[in-house]
Amino acid sequence: MRGPLRKFVSIAALCLVATSSVKSQPKPVYTKFVNTFIGTAPLNDPKILGYELPKGWRSWAGLTFPGSSLPNAMVQLSPVTAYGSGAGYQYEDSVILGFTHTNKGHWNLCNIPILPVSGATGKFGSRFTHKKESASPGFYEVYLDDYHVNVKLTSTLRCGYHQYTYQNNTNRQILFDLGKANSRVTTWNIKQVGDNAVQGFQGGENVYFYVVINTKIKSLDKTDDGKRTGNALITLADGGTGPLELKIGLSFVNAENAKQNLEKEIGNKSFETIRAEATQNWEKLLSSIQVKGGTAKQKQMFYSCLYRSFLWPALRSDVNGEFTDAKRNVVNTGFNYYTEPSLWDTYRNKDVLLGLISPQVTLDVIKSMKDVGDKTGFIPTFFHGDHGASSIAGAYLRGIDNFDIKGTYQILLRNANVSGGARPYIAEYIQKGYISDPDIANPNVETKAKAGVSKTLEYSYDDYSVAQIARKLGDTANYRILMARSKNYKNMFDPSTRFMRGRLENGDWIKNFNPQFPYYEYMYREANAWQVSFFAPHDMPGLIQLYGGPKGFESKLDSLFTLPWNPNYIARNVETMIGQYCQGNQPDHEAPFAYIFINKPAKSQKILDHIMNDLYGIGKEGLELSGMDDAGEMSSWYVFSALGLYPFSATDPKYIVTAPLFDEVKWRTSNGKLLTISKPGKGRAITAVKVNGAKMNGYFVSHDLFKRGGTVSIATQ
């Protein structure tokens, strides 16, 4: 037994031993395939990365966390081995610094670090080994060697449940390392509010907490109270024979709500009961898609990716419905309030997957974004582009429509037209049909400008997205305006080089042009010219014509995947190269599917199979990913590709068909219908696609299959 399978079996065995005495723990069916450690190990292989990592660099690959969470929960309870790292936990590390209660895998959060200690002096932290560590959805366990404490963690939507078994029941202490988090801590406080309870606050992300311990508190001592250098140490009364249990409720409103969250969600329930409920919660979600066939690794990777696709966005409202809005006011609007999605990444696929499996969460996410828009004047964006337009339009066109679509649409129109909000340089974009960049003599990776090419391409797609809502609402005037603007991507195409190329304010092409060189925000956003030159998911026929038709497009696309990457061109998170194509970051994630638009699906399938089989679950332990998971986008890309249905243009309610990894997929849709996808042959090249028994022309199937159920049969050779 080798690599990832061996690792998976060893973790599963540890979990089995740890829970063999718990009669109430349900037998896992689908959670047993999930390895929560995938993505925590660093990717170091220069043959995969495309370059040798500079000294001191850790690749931005994976950045996942192994701890306990429910789907889209407020609490993600996970170990931290390095603050300032993507998700706090790095598999190669040997010391755990604490267990934090929020996460995303994106250099922020990791709030309220708690660590059980015994006889600690000076610097806090404990060595650990992976041999004494295990995890599954909703559960994490590790032995702290330096403190001789076994730690078990589980969680609810808004609460964490810690169980500590100290080797010595005297001199037991608990560290609240409140000066630390991945986000900058501005201040903190903690106070005792009973014989065995404390409450407090950590500023920065502004998180409140309320804690109950099953043992009396002897003392609460604070060092550098409220400062980033400070912490608090609880010393517990000696005695007692059972495990020490710590229950914590979180709130982004106040400590009283944190206490209420704890009382409602955990109350007097046992650790085993909460863990069993977490397992059942994940079993229900994961069981919505059941697969047959495939290898052990493919099954493990599929369900692990499906799991990671449902960790973000995160809940932010309390059990009483209250939340802190964009204006920092406490309100109660009657729906569950969520953080905005990680839109620059997740609009491509993950937001679609969320809507297919958890439509109520998607509905509440849209209402949450609308609430932000009501308070600020603009629907929120994330990092780049205006892709709330795509996520909202895509959900609406797929039938998630129980929200104020007219009001939401009006704010999306503001996003698309009003300066100072969601779209930087929107006035220039509207006036000229493109966003310019300066001509810089010797630009480097870090050169800062407008990222005008990427913005123009993405705004064009966003315009298309808003236009689809306009069409459905009967707003003909704005539909025509936005559809005309959706062609603006063509203004960035330079026919002399056959690339999307930066332009000056006067319309001339930027002279200092190297299509292979990557930039963070000069002309391109975290990409080079190759990686953005195939992005027009809403108008592939128009894009193909820019290249002179199918033959010219095919030739250029061939070069994308075959022209060797220059190992001297190093931009962090532009990594994992197939020629010039970058799987390790999102800007060109549609490109492998593009051959299908010129009736060459076999070429797409070859690349897709290489990515799925060789760039996920790699390395000695099988725990490395080819790029940053980015709040689940990388995982969702795999889920859709493995199932043989991909939302090529996430706005449009249809899916491109490819060859699934599995012989049969049974997808129980959110309204109870059954969609069956079958690929009886062993070949990978599609020869025919039948929908409900009828042979179809082309390679797209309608979202109606998810509404009504049905069958997709894929013949291959």
N, C-alpha and C positions, 0 to 999 in steps of 0.2 A: 504494500500500500504506500503511495507516494504523495508528497506535496499537500495540496489543499484538502484532499479527501481525508488524509491521515489527521490533519489538524482538526478538521470538522468532527471526525469520529472521537478524537480525544476530548474535545470540548463537550460533546454530547455525553460521553461516558462520565465526565466530571459532574455534569448537571444531573445525570441519573443517580450517581452515588449520593450527591448532596440532597436529593429529594426522595430517596427510596423509602424513607420513613413517613413521608407526608401523604396520608391516604387521600386527603382532599385535593391534592394536585392532579388535575386532569392529564390524561395521557396525550402528549403532543402528536398531532397528525401532520400539520404543515409547519408549525413553528420549529419542528425538529430539523427542517432543512435550512433554517436561517442561521448564518454565522455572523454575529454582530461585530466580529473583529475585522471583517473584510473592509479594507480601506484605511486601516489604522497603521499599516506598515508603509515605510517610504519606498518610492520607486527610484532605484539607483542605476539601473542598467542603461548605459549610454546608447546601446543599440536600439532601445525602445524610446528613450527620451529624445534622442536626436543629437545629443551633445553630452560632454562630460560636465557633471555638476561642478561649478566653482567651489573652491574650498569654503567650508562653513555653511553651504546651502543645503537645505532639505527640500526635496522636490515638493511642489504643491499638488501632490497626487493623493487622492482619497480624502484625507482630512475628515474622517468620520469618527464617531464615538461609540464605544461598546456598551454603554450603560443602559439603564432602564427608562423606558418611556411608553406611554400609550400613544395611539395615533393622534397626531396634531395636538399634543398636550402642552400645557403650560410648563410642566415639570419634565425635564430630562436629567435624570440623576446618574452621574457618570464620574469615573475617576479622572483626576488631572495629574499629569506627570510633567507638564511644562506650560506655564502661563505664557500667553502671547502666541501660542501655536494655534493652528486652525481650529481644532476642536478640543484642545486641552490634553488629549491623550495621544502619546506616540509609542507605538508598539516596541520600539527598540530601547526605550527608557527602562530603568530598573528601580526607580523611586516614585512612589505615589505621594503627592503633596496634599491631597484632599479629595473630597467627593462633592461636586458642585451640582446645582439644581436646575440650571438652564443651559441650553446648548443650541448650536445650529451648524457647527462645522465651518465657521466663517470669521474667525478672529474676534468675535465679540461674545457677550454673555459669559457663561461659566460663573454664575453668581452663587453666593452663599456657600463658600467652601467650608466643609465640616470634616474633621479627622479625629477618630478615636485614638488616644495616646495613653501610654502607661509609663510612668517614670521618665518622661521626656524632659530634657534640659537643652536650652539654646535653640538650635535650628530644628524645625519640625519637618517630618517626612519619614517614610518608611520604605525600605527595600521590599521588593516582592518578586515572585517568579511566575511565569505563565503556567508552570506546572500546578500551581495552587490558585489558579484563576479560571473562572468559567462564566459564561453568560448565555442568555437566550432572551427573546423578546419579553420585556417586562421584568427582567431579573439580571442581577450581576452579583458575583461572589469573588472574594480575594482574601488571601491571608497576608497580614502585615507582619513581616518577619521581625522587624525591630521592636514592635510593640507587643508581639505575640497576641494579636487580635484577629479573629476571623470575622470578616465583614460580609453581610448579605444585604442587598438593596432591592427594593421593588417600589412601585409607584402607582398613583392614580392620576387623574387628569391634572390636579392642582396640588398634589401632595406627594411627599417622599416618605418612605418607611425604611429606617435603618435598623439592622439587627447586628449587635456586636457581641461576640463571645470572647471575653478576655480570659487568658490563661490564668491570670491572677486577679481575683475580685477585690483586691485592695489597690489603692492608689490609681483608681480609674479616672481618667480625665477626657474631656472632649474639647478640641480646639475649634473655635469659630474664627477662621482666618479672614476676617471681613475687610481687611485692607486690600485684598487681592480679588481679581476677576480678569477675564480677558478684556472687557471694557474698562475704561478708566474709572476708578472708584473716586468719587468726589468727597464723600463722607460716609460714616456709618455709625450706628448705635445699637446697643443691646442692653436689655435690663431683665432682671428676674421678676416674674409676675405670679409667683406661687412657689410652693415647696419644690415642685418638679417641672416648672415651666419658665420659658424665657420668650421674649419677643424683641423684634428689632427691625432695622432698615439698612439697606445698602444703596447708597446713592450712585448715580451714573446711569444705570438702567432703571433705578428707582424701584427696587423690589423690597416688599415687606415680608416678614416671616413670623410665624408663631410655632413654637416647639414645645412638645410635651415629652418627658422622659419617664420611664417606669421606675426610676430611682430618685430619691431625694437629692437635691443639690446642696452640697456642703458650702461651696463658695463660687463666686463669679469674679474673676480678676481680669482687668483690662490693661493693656499696654498701648501707649500712644493712642488714646481714645479718639476715634473719629478720623485718624490719619491713615494714609496709605501704607505707612510702616507698621501699623498697629494690628492687634488681634485681641481676642477674648478667650479665656481658658476657664472652662467649668470643671471644678473638682467635685466628684460625686461621693456620697456617703459609702463607706465600706460595707461589705456584707452582701447578702443575696447570693442565690445559687444559679439562677437561670440567666439567659442572655440579656444584655442591656438593650432596650428598645427605645429608639428615638423616632418620633413622628413629627413631621414638619409640614405646615401648610404655607403656601406662597400666595401673594396677592400683589398686584400692581396698583392697588387703591389705598389700602391701609392695613394695619396689623389686626384690627377687628375682623375684617373680611378674611384675612389669612386664617384666623382662628375658626371662623365659621366654615371655611373650606375644609379645614381639617376635621371638624366635628361631623360634617355632612358626608365626606367621602371616605374617611377611615373610622372615626369614632372608636368603638370598642372591638372592631374587627381584628383578627389575628394576622400576623405576617403571612402565614400560609394561605389564609383566605384572600388577602389582597393580591398575593402572587398568583393564585389560581384564577382570580378575576382578570388579571392582566393577561395571562395566557389565553383565556377564553376570548378576550377582546381581540387579540391578534389572530387567534384561530378563525374567528368569524370573518375578519377582513381577508386574510390570506386564502381562505377556502373559497372565496368568490371566483378564483381562477384555479382550475384543477387541470394538471397536465399529465399526459402519459407518454412514455418513451423518453428519449434523450439520455445523456450520460448522467452519472452521479454528480459530476461537477456542474453540468448545465442546470440540473434541478436545484442544486444548492445555490448557484449564482442567481437563478431566476427568483427564487423566493427571498433571498437576501436582498436583491435589488427591489423587489416589490415592497419589502419591509421598509427599506430606507426611503422609498418614495413617499412615505406617509408620516414623516417626522416633522415636516415644516409645510405650511406656516403653522404658527403656534398660538394656542388659545391665550387670550389676555383678559377675559371677563371672568368674574367670580360666580359662585353658585347662586348668589342673589341677583345676578344679572348686571352688576355694576362693573364699569371699567373706566379707565382714565383716557379721555379722548385726545385728539390732536391738539386741542387748545389747553390741555392739562386740567380739564374739568372732569369731575366724576359724574357720569351719566348712566342711565339704564334705558336702553332702547328696545329691550325685549328679544334680542338675538344674541348668539354667542359672538363675541368680538375677537378677531384674530389679527395677528401681524399681517402686513401685506406680504404676498409671495415674493420670492427672490426673482423678480420678474425678468431681468435681463437673461436669465438662464432658463427658468422653469416654464415660461410661456410656450416654449417649443414643444413640450410633451407632458411634463409633470402636471401642469394645471389641468390638462385634458384628462389625464389618468385619475386625478383627484375627483373630477366631476363624474367620471364613469362609475367609480366605486363608492365615493362618499359625496353624493350630490348635495346633501344638507350642509356639509362643511363648505363646499364651494359656494353655495347660496349665501351662507353667513360671511364668507370671505368677501364676496362682492358687496354685500351690505356694509361690511366694515370699510372697504375702500370708498364706497359712496359716502359713508359718514365722514371720512377724512376729507373727501371732496367738498362736502357741505361746509366743513369748518375752515378749510384752507382755500377753496376755490378751484382746486385741481385734484383729480384722481392721482394717487401716489404712483411714482415710478420707482424703479430700483436700479441705480448705478448708471444705466444707459438706455436710450430708446424710450418709448412710451408704450410698453407692451402690456400694460393694464388694458389697453384697447383690444389686443388680441385675446387675452384671457377672458375678458368680460364678453366680447362678441362671440367667441367660440362657445362659451357656456350657454349664452342666450340662444344661439342658433341650434344647439343640441337639446334645447327644451328646458333648461334651468332658467325659468322666467318669472318666478314668484317674487319679484322685487320691482322697485320703481325704475323701470327701464327708461322711461322718458326723462326723468330727472337725472339718471346716471348718464344718459346719452348727451344731455345738455352740458354736463361737466366734461365729458370726453371731447365735445366740440371746443370747449375752452382750452383744454389741453392742446388741441390741434391748431389753435389759432391765436392764443393770447401769450404775449411775451411775459417773462418773469415767472413762469410756472414750471410745467412738466417738461417742456421741450426747449432746451437752450438753442439759441440762434434761429428760432422759428420765423422771425421776421425776414431774415435773409433767405431762409428756405422757401417761404411763400413768394417773395419777390423774384428770386433768381431761379428757383427750381433746384437749387443745390446749396450746400454749405461749404464755404471755401476754407482753405488753410493757407498759411503763409509759405513762401518759398524759402526754406532754410538751407543754408549752404552745406552744412555737415550734420544732418539730424542723427540722433542716436535713439536707442530704445526708449530712454526716459524723456525725450523731447516732448514738451507739452504744447498742445495747440487745440484745435476744435474736434479732431477726429471726424472731419467733415464727410469723408466718404462713408464711413460706417453709419453716421447719423442720417445722411441722406437716404441710404438704402433702407435703414430701419424705419425712418419716418414714412417712407413710401409704403412700406408694408402696414404700418400703423394706420395710415390714411385709408388704405384698403379695408382694414378691419372696421374702422368707424363707419365707412361707407356701407358695409353690409348691414349694420344696425339701421342706418338712414334708409336704406332700401326697404327693410322690413317694416319700418315705421311710416313709410310713405313720404319721407322728406326728399323729394326728387331733386330739389335744387342743391342741397348739400351732398347728396349722393353723386351727382355729376361732378361737382367741384372736387370732392375727395377722390373719386375714381380717376379724374384727370391728374391729380397730384400723385396718385399711386404709381404713375409711370415715371416719376422723377428719378428713379434709380437709373434710367437710361442716360441721364445727364452726366453720370459719373463714368460712363463707358468710353474709353479712348480707343477708337477703331485702329489707330496706328500701332498700338501695343497689345490690343485685345485684353485689356485689364480695366477694372474699376480703378480710376486714378484720381488723385487729388487735383483740385482746380484752385487757381488764384481768384481773388475778388473780381478781377477783370475778365474772368472766364478762361484765361489761358491755362494750359496744363502745367502742373508743377514740374519744373525741369529736373530737379535732383530726384530721380525716380529709380528705385531698385525694387522690383516686385517681390523679391525674396526676403527683404529685410523686414523684421517685425517691429512694430511700435506699440506702445501702450495707448497713446492718444494723439499721435500725429498722423493725419489722414485716416488711420485705421485704429479701431479699439481692440487692443490685445490681439493683433493679427497682422498678417501681411497682405499684399494685394491678391496673391493666389487664393487665400482663404476666404476672402469676401466676394470674389468675382463671380461666384455662382449663387449668390443670394438674391432671389426674387421669387420666394415660394408662392406668391399670389399670382405670378405671371410668368410661368416657365416658358410658354410658347414665345412670348415677347423676348425673354432673355436668350433663348436659343437662336432667334433671328438676329440678335446682335452679333452672334458668332458666325453668321452666314448660313445658318441652317443646321440640320442634324449632324452632317459630317464635320463641319467646322467645330461645332460644340463638342462632339465626341473626341476629336483630336485634342482640344484644349483640356477637356476633363481627364483624358488619359494622362496628359502631362502633369496635372495636379497630383496624381497618385504615383507618378514614376520619377519625376525630376528630383534628384537627391537633395535632402536638406543639408544646408551648409552648417557644419558643427560649430562654426565660429559665431553663428547668429544665435545669441542666447537671450531669451526673454522669459522671465519666470512665468509660468503657467501657459506659455506657448510651447507645449511639449507633447511627446508621444506622436511621432511623425510617421506617416505613410507617404513618402515623397514630400510634397509641400502640404499635404492635408494634415491637419492637427486634430487628432481625436481627444487630446487632453484638455481642450478648451472648447467652448460652445459655438463660436461664430460660424463654423462651416459644418455643423452637424447634419445639415440637410444634404450635403454634397454626395455622400455615398449612394443616395437614392436617385440621383439626378439622371443616371443612364436610363431609367425606366421611362422617362419622358421622350426618349428617342428610340423606344422599343428595343432596348438592349438590357433586359432585366438580369441576364446571367452575369454581366459585368458588375452590376450593383450587388448581386448576391455574393459574389466572390469576395468583395471588399467587406460586406457586412459580416460574413462568416469569419473572416480573418479577425475583425475587430472583436466580435463576441467570443471567439474561442481562444484568442491569443493575447488580448489586451484587458481582460477582466479576470480577476483572481489569479494573478501571476506572481512570480517570485518563489523563493524556496518554500515559504509557508503557504503560498496561495492566497495571501492576504493583501496583495498590492493591486491598486486600480490604476488605469492609464491616465487619469487626470483627477482634478478636484471634483468631488461629487456635487458640489454647489447646490446644497439643500435638496438633493434628490434628482437633479436633471440628468446626471450621468447614469444613475440607476434607472430612471424612467426610460431613457433612450434604449437601454438593454431590454427592459420589460416589453416594450412595444416591438422591438426588432425580433426578440425571441418568439413572440406570439405570431408574427407575420402580418401585423397591422400597424402602420405608423401614421400619425397625423402630420403629414408633410407640411401642410399649411394649417397650423393649429386653429386658425379662425374658421376654417371651412369644415362643415360637418360630414367629413368623409375621410377615408383612410387608404393609404397606398398598401397594396398586397405584396408581401415577399414570402419566402419560404420559411415557415416556423422551424424552430429547433426541435419541436416535439411532434410525435405522431398524431396526437389528438389534444385539443384544448377545449375544455368546457368552461365557459364564462357565464356565471349566473349574474345577470345584469341587475342594476339597482332596483328595477321595478319587477324583479322576479322572473323575467324571461330568460331563456337559455340560448346562448350563441355557441355553436359548435364549429370549431375550425379543425379540419383534418388534412393530413398530408400522408397518405398511405404509402407512397413510394419512398425509397431511400435516397433518391437523387436530390440535387440542390438547384437544378435549373428548372424554372417553372415552364410548363408547356401549355397549361390550361387552368382556368379558374372558373368554378361553378358556384353560383349563389342560389341557394334553395333549389338545386338541381338544374338550373339553367346556365348554360355557358355564357360568360360575359365577355364583352369587348373591352380591352384595356385592363388596367390594374388598380382601379379604385372601387371601393365599396362604400355604400352610404351608411350614415349613422343610424338609419332606420333599423338596421340589424340589431342595434342595442335597444331600440324601443320595442320591437316586436319579436325578437328572437329569430333564429334561423340557422342556416348552415353555410359554411364556406368550405368548399373542397378544392384542394390545390394539388394538381397533378404535376409531377416532376420527372426528370430523367437524369 
